[in-house]
Amino acid sequence: WRERWRDLSLLVFRFALLVDVTDYRILSSSGDVDVLGEALEGHGLFDYVHADNRASTIEAFNTALVSAKGSFTQKLTFTSKRDDSHRIHAHCAIMLDERDKSVLFLGADVSPGEPWHDSLRAEGKGSPKSEVQPAPAAEVARSSAGGGGGGG
């Protein structure tokens, strides 16, 4: 199921992270190397979230944790190691794992018009997902809640 969930998330998002909210450590990641220039798994989230967005990131995570639907959307800015610390603006969906409330899923799609967005497409790394806006987190949470599948 983990591979299926990863593949499904990458249909909508440019990269996806599972984050432990107790210490903001990235437990797993996918799509991150193309976007941010290196694998984020095992690193701290705030090594890659731009300093200007750290407080709003914590607030977004807390909102997802207490939300009745267990999800929240937020625009965040990441720092890319790919282009000498270039800022990457992304629309993010943050969702709670009902079975493990210390873990949040973060799916990110690069904002349209972002110069980096166009450079990826020029390198042949663009895909139809770069043309699609992420589904509102509420819709994703609603559809996954009735999905009937277990993790593992």
Rosetta constraint file for C-alpha pairs under 8 A:
AtomPair CA 1 CA 5 HARMONIC 5.99 0.50
AtomPair CA 1 CA 150 HARMONIC 7.56 0.50
AtomPair CA 1 CA 151 HARMONIC 5.54 0.50
AtomPair CA 1 CA 152 HARMONIC 5.74 0.50
AtomPair CA 2 CA 6 HARMONIC 6.08 0.50
AtomPair CA 2 CA 151 HARMONIC 6.79 0.50
AtomPair CA 2 CA 152 HARMONIC 6.41 0.50
AtomPair CA 3 CA 7 HARMONIC 6.11 0.50
AtomPair CA 4 CA 8 HARMONIC 6.06 0.50
AtomPair CA 5 CA 9 HARMONIC 6.01 0.50
AtomPair CA 6 CA 10 HARMONIC 6.26 0.50
AtomPair CA 6 CA 16 HARMONIC 7.57 0.50
AtomPair CA 6 CA 30 HARMONIC 7.02 0.50
AtomPair CA 7 CA 11 HARMONIC 6.62 0.50
AtomPair CA 8 CA 12 HARMONIC 7.29 0.50
AtomPair CA 9 CA 13 HARMONIC 5.87 0.50
AtomPair CA 9 CA 16 HARMONIC 6.87 0.50
AtomPair CA 9 CA 107 HARMONIC 7.10 0.50
AtomPair CA 10 CA 14 HARMONIC 6.00 0.50
AtomPair CA 10 CA 15 HARMONIC 6.39 0.50
AtomPair CA 10 CA 16 HARMONIC 7.10 0.50
AtomPair CA 10 CA 30 HARMONIC 7.80 0.50
AtomPair CA 10 CA 31 HARMONIC 7.21 0.50
AtomPair CA 10 CA 129 HARMONIC 7.63 0.50
AtomPair CA 11 CA 129 HARMONIC 5.59 0.50
AtomPair CA 12 CA 109 HARMONIC 7.53 0.50
AtomPair CA 12 CA 129 HARMONIC 5.44 0.50
AtomPair CA 12 CA 132 HARMONIC 6.74 0.50
AtomPair CA 12 CA 133 HARMONIC 7.31 0.50
AtomPair CA 12 CA 134 HARMONIC 5.58 0.50
AtomPair CA 12 CA 135 HARMONIC 7.53 0.50
AtomPair CA 13 CA 107 HARMONIC 5.58 0.50
AtomPair CA 13 CA 108 HARMONIC 5.20 0.50
AtomPair CA 13 CA 109 HARMONIC 4.75 0.50
AtomPair CA 13 CA 129 HARMONIC 6.76 0.50
AtomPair CA 13 CA 130 HARMONIC 7.85 0.50
AtomPair CA 13 CA 134 HARMONIC 6.45 0.50
AtomPair CA 14 CA 31 HARMONIC 6.10 0.50
AtomPair CA 14 CA 32 HARMONIC 7.81 0.50
AtomPair CA 14 CA 35 HARMONIC 7.48 0.50
AtomPair CA 14 CA 107 HARMONIC 7.57 0.50
AtomPair CA 14 CA 108 HARMONIC 5.82 0.50
AtomPair CA 14 CA 109 HARMONIC 4.77 0.50
AtomPair CA 14 CA 110 HARMONIC 6.69 0.50
AtomPair CA 14 CA 129 HARMONIC 7.17 0.50
AtomPair CA 14 CA 130 HARMONIC 6.99 0.50
AtomPair CA 15 CA 29 HARMONIC 7.41 0.50
AtomPair CA 15 CA 30 HARMONIC 5.62 0.50
AtomPair CA 15 CA 31 HARMONIC 4.23 0.50
AtomPair CA 15 CA 32 HARMONIC 5.24 0.50
AtomPair CA 15 CA 35 HARMONIC 7.32 0.50
AtomPair CA 15 CA 107 HARMONIC 6.06 0.50
AtomPair CA 15 CA 108 HARMONIC 5.47 0.50
AtomPair CA 15 CA 109 HARMONIC 6.83 0.50
AtomPair CA 16 CA 29 HARMONIC 5.64 0.50
AtomPair CA 16 CA 30 HARMONIC 5.40 0.50
AtomPair CA 16 CA 31 HARMONIC 6.54 0.50
AtomPair CA 16 CA 32 HARMONIC 7.19 0.50
AtomPair CA 16 CA 105 HARMONIC 7.22 0.50
AtomPair CA 16 CA 106 HARMONIC 5.64 0.50
AtomPair CA 16 CA 107 HARMONIC 4.38 0.50
AtomPair CA 16 CA 108 HARMONIC 6.17 0.50
AtomPair CA 17 CA 26 HARMONIC 6.58 0.50
AtomPair CA 17 CA 27 HARMONIC 7.45 0.50
AtomPair CA 17 CA 28 HARMONIC 5.80 0.50
AtomPair CA 17 CA 29 HARMONIC 4.44 0.50
AtomPair CA 17 CA 30 HARMONIC 6.69 0.50
AtomPair CA 17 CA 105 HARMONIC 5.79 0.50
AtomPair CA 17 CA 106 HARMONIC 5.08 0.50
AtomPair CA 17 CA 107 HARMONIC 6.44 0.50
AtomPair CA 18 CA 26 HARMONIC 5.87 0.50
AtomPair CA 18 CA 27 HARMONIC 5.42 0.50
AtomPair CA 18 CA 28 HARMONIC 5.26 0.50
AtomPair CA 18 CA 29 HARMONIC 6.42 0.50
AtomPair CA 18 CA 103 HARMONIC 6.52 0.50
AtomPair CA 18 CA 104 HARMONIC 5.70 0.50
AtomPair CA 18 CA 105 HARMONIC 4.64 0.50
AtomPair CA 18 CA 106 HARMONIC 6.31 0.50
AtomPair CA 19 CA 24 HARMONIC 5.92 0.50
AtomPair CA 19 CA 25 HARMONIC 5.63 0.50
AtomPair CA 19 CA 26 HARMONIC 4.51 0.50
AtomPair CA 19 CA 27 HARMONIC 5.57 0.50
AtomPair CA 19 CA 28 HARMONIC 7.41 0.50
AtomPair CA 19 CA 45 HARMONIC 7.54 0.50
AtomPair CA 19 CA 103 HARMONIC 5.49 0.50
AtomPair CA 19 CA 104 HARMONIC 5.26 0.50
AtomPair CA 19 CA 105 HARMONIC 6.38 0.50
AtomPair CA 19 CA 106 HARMONIC 7.41 0.50
AtomPair CA 20 CA 24 HARMONIC 5.23 0.50
AtomPair CA 20 CA 25 HARMONIC 5.27 0.50
AtomPair CA 20 CA 26 HARMONIC 6.35 0.50
AtomPair CA 20 CA 27 HARMONIC 6.53 0.50
AtomPair CA 20 CA 102 HARMONIC 5.63 0.50
AtomPair CA 20 CA 103 HARMONIC 4.63 0.50
AtomPair CA 20 CA 104 HARMONIC 6.59 0.50
AtomPair CA 21 CA 25 HARMONIC 7.15 0.50
AtomPair CA 21 CA 61 HARMONIC 7.77 0.50
AtomPair CA 21 CA 102 HARMONIC 5.39 0.50
AtomPair CA 21 CA 103 HARMONIC 5.93 0.50
AtomPair CA 21 CA 104 HARMONIC 6.92 0.50
AtomPair CA 22 CA 102 HARMONIC 6.39 0.50
AtomPair CA 23 CA 44 HARMONIC 7.77 0.50
AtomPair CA 24 CA 44 HARMONIC 5.82 0.50
AtomPair CA 24 CA 45 HARMONIC 5.52 0.50
AtomPair CA 24 CA 46 HARMONIC 7.38 0.50
AtomPair CA 25 CA 42 HARMONIC 6.37 0.50
AtomPair CA 25 CA 43 HARMONIC 5.84 0.50
AtomPair CA 25 CA 44 HARMONIC 4.42 0.50
AtomPair CA 25 CA 45 HARMONIC 5.75 0.50
AtomPair CA 26 CA 40 HARMONIC 6.57 0.50
AtomPair CA 26 CA 41 HARMONIC 5.17 0.50
AtomPair CA 26 CA 42 HARMONIC 5.33 0.50
AtomPair CA 26 CA 43 HARMONIC 5.65 0.50
AtomPair CA 26 CA 44 HARMONIC 5.95 0.50
AtomPair CA 26 CA 45 HARMONIC 6.02 0.50
AtomPair CA 27 CA 41 HARMONIC 5.60 0.50
AtomPair CA 27 CA 42 HARMONIC 5.85 0.50
AtomPair CA 28 CA 40 HARMONIC 7.59 0.50
AtomPair CA 28 CA 41 HARMONIC 4.88 0.50
AtomPair CA 28 CA 42 HARMONIC 7.32 0.50
AtomPair CA 29 CA 39 HARMONIC 7.25 0.50
AtomPair CA 29 CA 40 HARMONIC 6.31 0.50
AtomPair CA 29 CA 41 HARMONIC 5.54 0.50
AtomPair CA 31 CA 35 HARMONIC 6.81 0.50
AtomPair CA 32 CA 36 HARMONIC 5.55 0.50
AtomPair CA 32 CA 37 HARMONIC 7.08 0.50
AtomPair CA 32 CA 38 HARMONIC 6.63 0.50
AtomPair CA 32 CA 39 HARMONIC 5.93 0.50
AtomPair CA 32 CA 40 HARMONIC 6.71 0.50
AtomPair CA 33 CA 37 HARMONIC 4.64 0.50
AtomPair CA 33 CA 38 HARMONIC 4.39 0.50
AtomPair CA 33 CA 39 HARMONIC 5.18 0.50
AtomPair CA 33 CA 40 HARMONIC 7.78 0.50
AtomPair CA 34 CA 38 HARMONIC 7.56 0.50
AtomPair CA 34 CA 125 HARMONIC 7.90 0.50
AtomPair CA 35 CA 80 HARMONIC 7.01 0.50
AtomPair CA 35 CA 82 HARMONIC 7.31 0.50
AtomPair CA 36 CA 78 HARMONIC 7.93 0.50
AtomPair CA 36 CA 79 HARMONIC 7.03 0.50
AtomPair CA 36 CA 80 HARMONIC 4.24 0.50
AtomPair CA 36 CA 81 HARMONIC 5.54 0.50
AtomPair CA 36 CA 82 HARMONIC 5.55 0.50
AtomPair CA 37 CA 80 HARMONIC 6.19 0.50
AtomPair CA 37 CA 81 HARMONIC 4.94 0.50
AtomPair CA 37 CA 82 HARMONIC 4.01 0.50
AtomPair CA 37 CA 83 HARMONIC 7.78 0.50
AtomPair CA 38 CA 81 HARMONIC 6.90 0.50
AtomPair CA 38 CA 82 HARMONIC 7.49 0.50
AtomPair CA 40 CA 44 HARMONIC 7.89 0.50
AtomPair CA 40 CA 45 HARMONIC 7.96 0.50
AtomPair CA 43 CA 47 HARMONIC 7.17 0.50
AtomPair CA 44 CA 48 HARMONIC 7.67 0.50
AtomPair CA 45 CA 49 HARMONIC 6.32 0.50
AtomPair CA 46 CA 50 HARMONIC 7.29 0.50
AtomPair CA 46 CA 51 HARMONIC 7.67 0.50
AtomPair CA 46 CA 54 HARMONIC 6.85 0.50
AtomPair CA 48 CA 78 HARMONIC 5.37 0.50
AtomPair CA 48 CA 79 HARMONIC 5.12 0.50
AtomPair CA 48 CA 80 HARMONIC 7.22 0.50
AtomPair CA 49 CA 53 HARMONIC 6.46 0.50
AtomPair CA 49 CA 54 HARMONIC 6.46 0.50
AtomPair CA 49 CA 76 HARMONIC 7.38 0.50
AtomPair CA 49 CA 77 HARMONIC 6.00 0.50
AtomPair CA 49 CA 78 HARMONIC 4.34 0.50
AtomPair CA 49 CA 79 HARMONIC 6.05 0.50
AtomPair CA 50 CA 54 HARMONIC 6.69 0.50
AtomPair CA 50 CA 77 HARMONIC 5.52 0.50
AtomPair CA 50 CA 78 HARMONIC 5.08 0.50
AtomPair CA 50 CA 79 HARMONIC 5.59 0.50
AtomPair CA 50 CA 87 HARMONIC 7.46 0.50
AtomPair CA 52 CA 77 HARMONIC 7.99 0.50
AtomPair CA 53 CA 57 HARMONIC 5.93 0.50
AtomPair CA 53 CA 76 HARMONIC 6.33 0.50
AtomPair CA 53 CA 77 HARMONIC 6.39 0.50
AtomPair CA 54 CA 58 HARMONIC 6.37 0.50
AtomPair CA 55 CA 59 HARMONIC 6.24 0.50
AtomPair CA 56 CA 60 HARMONIC 6.00 0.50
AtomPair CA 57 CA 61 HARMONIC 6.17 0.50
AtomPair CA 57 CA 76 HARMONIC 7.20 0.50
AtomPair CA 58 CA 62 HARMONIC 6.15 0.50
AtomPair CA 59 CA 63 HARMONIC 6.08 0.50
AtomPair CA 60 CA 64 HARMONIC 6.26 0.50
AtomPair CA 60 CA 72 HARMONIC 6.64 0.50
AtomPair CA 60 CA 73 HARMONIC 7.51 0.50
AtomPair CA 60 CA 74 HARMONIC 6.63 0.50
AtomPair CA 60 CA 94 HARMONIC 7.66 0.50
AtomPair CA 61 CA 65 HARMONIC 6.26 0.50
AtomPair CA 61 CA 72 HARMONIC 7.76 0.50
AtomPair CA 61 CA 94 HARMONIC 6.92 0.50
AtomPair CA 61 CA 104 HARMONIC 7.66 0.50
AtomPair CA 62 CA 66 HARMONIC 6.39 0.50
AtomPair CA 63 CA 67 HARMONIC 5.77 0.50
AtomPair CA 63 CA 71 HARMONIC 7.67 0.50
AtomPair CA 63 CA 72 HARMONIC 6.63 0.50
AtomPair CA 64 CA 69 HARMONIC 7.83 0.50
AtomPair CA 64 CA 70 HARMONIC 5.01 0.50
AtomPair CA 64 CA 71 HARMONIC 4.46 0.50
AtomPair CA 64 CA 72 HARMONIC 5.00 0.50
AtomPair CA 64 CA 94 HARMONIC 6.46 0.50
AtomPair CA 64 CA 95 HARMONIC 6.21 0.50
AtomPair CA 64 CA 96 HARMONIC 6.42 0.50
AtomPair CA 65 CA 70 HARMONIC 5.79 0.50
AtomPair CA 65 CA 71 HARMONIC 7.36 0.50
AtomPair CA 65 CA 96 HARMONIC 6.22 0.50
AtomPair CA 65 CA 101 HARMONIC 7.45 0.50
AtomPair CA 66 CA 70 HARMONIC 6.69 0.50
AtomPair CA 67 CA 71 HARMONIC 6.35 0.50
AtomPair CA 67 CA 72 HARMONIC 7.63 0.50
AtomPair CA 69 CA 138 HARMONIC 6.76 0.50
AtomPair CA 69 CA 141 HARMONIC 6.94 0.50
AtomPair CA 69 CA 142 HARMONIC 7.89 0.50
AtomPair CA 70 CA 95 HARMONIC 5.72 0.50
AtomPair CA 70 CA 96 HARMONIC 5.03 0.50
AtomPair CA 70 CA 97 HARMONIC 7.96 0.50
AtomPair CA 70 CA 98 HARMONIC 7.91 0.50
AtomPair CA 70 CA 141 HARMONIC 7.47 0.50
AtomPair CA 71 CA 93 HARMONIC 7.15 0.50
AtomPair CA 71 CA 94 HARMONIC 5.46 0.50
AtomPair CA 71 CA 95 HARMONIC 4.26 0.50
AtomPair CA 71 CA 96 HARMONIC 6.16 0.50
AtomPair CA 71 CA 137 HARMONIC 5.78 0.50
AtomPair CA 71 CA 138 HARMONIC 6.38 0.50
AtomPair CA 71 CA 141 HARMONIC 6.86 0.50
AtomPair CA 72 CA 93 HARMONIC 5.96 0.50
AtomPair CA 72 CA 94 HARMONIC 5.24 0.50
AtomPair CA 72 CA 95 HARMONIC 6.60 0.50
AtomPair CA 72 CA 137 HARMONIC 6.05 0.50
AtomPair CA 72 CA 138 HARMONIC 7.53 0.50
AtomPair CA 73 CA 91 HARMONIC 7.30 0.50
AtomPair CA 73 CA 92 HARMONIC 5.54 0.50
AtomPair CA 73 CA 93 HARMONIC 4.49 0.50
AtomPair CA 73 CA 94 HARMONIC 6.00 0.50
AtomPair CA 73 CA 136 HARMONIC 7.22 0.50
AtomPair CA 73 CA 137 HARMONIC 6.19 0.50
AtomPair CA 74 CA 91 HARMONIC 6.10 0.50
AtomPair CA 74 CA 92 HARMONIC 5.28 0.50
AtomPair CA 74 CA 93 HARMONIC 6.60 0.50
AtomPair CA 74 CA 94 HARMONIC 7.79 0.50
AtomPair CA 75 CA 89 HARMONIC 7.07 0.50
AtomPair CA 75 CA 90 HARMONIC 5.64 0.50
AtomPair CA 75 CA 91 HARMONIC 4.47 0.50
AtomPair CA 75 CA 92 HARMONIC 5.76 0.50
AtomPair CA 76 CA 89 HARMONIC 5.96 0.50
AtomPair CA 76 CA 90 HARMONIC 5.48 0.50
AtomPair CA 76 CA 91 HARMONIC 6.48 0.50
AtomPair CA 76 CA 92 HARMONIC 6.77 0.50
AtomPair CA 77 CA 87 HARMONIC 6.29 0.50
AtomPair CA 77 CA 88 HARMONIC 5.45 0.50
AtomPair CA 77 CA 89 HARMONIC 4.50 0.50
AtomPair CA 77 CA 90 HARMONIC 6.17 0.50
AtomPair CA 78 CA 87 HARMONIC 5.72 0.50
AtomPair CA 78 CA 88 HARMONIC 5.01 0.50
AtomPair CA 78 CA 89 HARMONIC 6.45 0.50
AtomPair CA 78 CA 90 HARMONIC 7.59 0.50
AtomPair CA 79 CA 85 HARMONIC 5.31 0.50
AtomPair CA 79 CA 86 HARMONIC 5.75 0.50
AtomPair CA 79 CA 87 HARMONIC 4.81 0.50
AtomPair CA 79 CA 88 HARMONIC 6.07 0.50
AtomPair CA 80 CA 84 HARMONIC 6.94 0.50
AtomPair CA 80 CA 85 HARMONIC 4.94 0.50
AtomPair CA 80 CA 86 HARMONIC 5.18 0.50
AtomPair CA 80 CA 87 HARMONIC 6.14 0.50
AtomPair CA 80 CA 88 HARMONIC 6.54 0.50
AtomPair CA 81 CA 85 HARMONIC 5.18 0.50
AtomPair CA 81 CA 86 HARMONIC 7.23 0.50
AtomPair CA 82 CA 86 HARMONIC 7.59 0.50
AtomPair CA 88 CA 110 HARMONIC 6.97 0.50
AtomPair CA 88 CA 114 HARMONIC 7.47 0.50
AtomPair CA 88 CA 116 HARMONIC 7.20 0.50
AtomPair CA 89 CA 110 HARMONIC 5.93 0.50
AtomPair CA 89 CA 111 HARMONIC 5.72 0.50
AtomPair CA 89 CA 114 HARMONIC 7.09 0.50
AtomPair CA 90 CA 108 HARMONIC 5.71 0.50
AtomPair CA 90 CA 109 HARMONIC 5.20 0.50
AtomPair CA 90 CA 110 HARMONIC 4.27 0.50
AtomPair CA 90 CA 111 HARMONIC 5.02 0.50
AtomPair CA 91 CA 108 HARMONIC 5.58 0.50
AtomPair CA 91 CA 109 HARMONIC 5.35 0.50
AtomPair CA 91 CA 110 HARMONIC 6.39 0.50
AtomPair CA 91 CA 111 HARMONIC 6.20 0.50
AtomPair CA 91 CA 134 HARMONIC 7.62 0.50
AtomPair CA 92 CA 106 HARMONIC 6.41 0.50
AtomPair CA 92 CA 107 HARMONIC 5.41 0.50
AtomPair CA 92 CA 108 HARMONIC 4.35 0.50
AtomPair CA 92 CA 109 HARMONIC 6.51 0.50
AtomPair CA 93 CA 105 HARMONIC 7.85 0.50
AtomPair CA 93 CA 106 HARMONIC 5.66 0.50
AtomPair CA 93 CA 107 HARMONIC 5.21 0.50
AtomPair CA 93 CA 108 HARMONIC 6.58 0.50
AtomPair CA 93 CA 134 HARMONIC 7.76 0.50
AtomPair CA 93 CA 136 HARMONIC 7.29 0.50
AtomPair CA 93 CA 137 HARMONIC 5.40 0.50
AtomPair CA 94 CA 104 HARMONIC 6.54 0.50
AtomPair CA 94 CA 105 HARMONIC 5.56 0.50
AtomPair CA 94 CA 106 HARMONIC 4.55 0.50
AtomPair CA 94 CA 107 HARMONIC 6.57 0.50
AtomPair CA 94 CA 137 HARMONIC 7.08 0.50
AtomPair CA 95 CA 104 HARMONIC 5.50 0.50
AtomPair CA 95 CA 105 HARMONIC 5.06 0.50
AtomPair CA 95 CA 106 HARMONIC 6.58 0.50
AtomPair CA 95 CA 137 HARMONIC 7.19 0.50
AtomPair CA 95 CA 141 HARMONIC 7.25 0.50
AtomPair CA 96 CA 100 HARMONIC 8.00 0.50
AtomPair CA 96 CA 101 HARMONIC 6.34 0.50
AtomPair CA 96 CA 103 HARMONIC 6.59 0.50
AtomPair CA 96 CA 104 HARMONIC 4.76 0.50
AtomPair CA 96 CA 105 HARMONIC 6.42 0.50
AtomPair CA 97 CA 101 HARMONIC 5.67 0.50
AtomPair CA 97 CA 102 HARMONIC 7.84 0.50
AtomPair CA 97 CA 103 HARMONIC 5.96 0.50
AtomPair CA 97 CA 104 HARMONIC 5.95 0.50
AtomPair CA 97 CA 105 HARMONIC 7.23 0.50
AtomPair CA 109 CA 130 HARMONIC 7.36 0.50
AtomPair CA 109 CA 133 HARMONIC 7.50 0.50
AtomPair CA 109 CA 134 HARMONIC 6.81 0.50
AtomPair CA 110 CA 114 HARMONIC 6.92 0.50
AtomPair CA 110 CA 117 HARMONIC 6.41 0.50
AtomPair CA 110 CA 130 HARMONIC 7.53 0.50
AtomPair CA 111 CA 117 HARMONIC 7.54 0.50
AtomPair CA 112 CA 117 HARMONIC 7.02 0.50
AtomPair CA 113 CA 117 HARMONIC 6.92 0.50
AtomPair CA 113 CA 118 HARMONIC 7.52 0.50
AtomPair CA 114 CA 118 HARMONIC 6.96 0.50
AtomPair CA 115 CA 119 HARMONIC 6.45 0.50
AtomPair CA 116 CA 120 HARMONIC 6.31 0.50
AtomPair CA 117 CA 121 HARMONIC 6.67 0.50
AtomPair CA 117 CA 126 HARMONIC 7.96 0.50
AtomPair CA 117 CA 130 HARMONIC 7.75 0.50
AtomPair CA 118 CA 122 HARMONIC 6.28 0.50
AtomPair CA 119 CA 123 HARMONIC 6.32 0.50
AtomPair CA 120 CA 124 HARMONIC 6.45 0.50
AtomPair CA 120 CA 125 HARMONIC 5.20 0.50
AtomPair CA 120 CA 126 HARMONIC 5.58 0.50
AtomPair CA 121 CA 125 HARMONIC 5.36 0.50
AtomPair CA 121 CA 126 HARMONIC 4.05 0.50
AtomPair CA 121 CA 127 HARMONIC 7.47 0.50
AtomPair CA 122 CA 126 HARMONIC 7.52 0.50
AtomPair CA 126 CA 130 HARMONIC 6.27 0.50
AtomPair CA 127 CA 131 HARMONIC 7.52 0.50
AtomPair CA 128 CA 132 HARMONIC 6.81 0.50
AtomPair CA 129 CA 133 HARMONIC 7.90 0.50
AtomPair CA 135 CA 139 HARMONIC 6.40 0.50
AtomPair CA 135 CA 140 HARMONIC 6.39 0.50
AtomPair CA 136 CA 140 HARMONIC 6.52 0.50
AtomPair CA 137 CA 141 HARMONIC 5.94 0.50
AtomPair CA 138 CA 142 HARMONIC 5.94 0.50
AtomPair CA 139 CA 143 HARMONIC 6.03 0.50
AtomPair CA 140 CA 144 HARMONIC 6.05 0.50
AtomPair CA 141 CA 145 HARMONIC 5.92 0.50
AtomPair CA 142 CA 146 HARMONIC 6.72 0.50
AtomPair CA 143 CA 147 HARMONIC 6.30 0.50
AtomPair CA 144 CA 148 HARMONIC 7.92 0.50
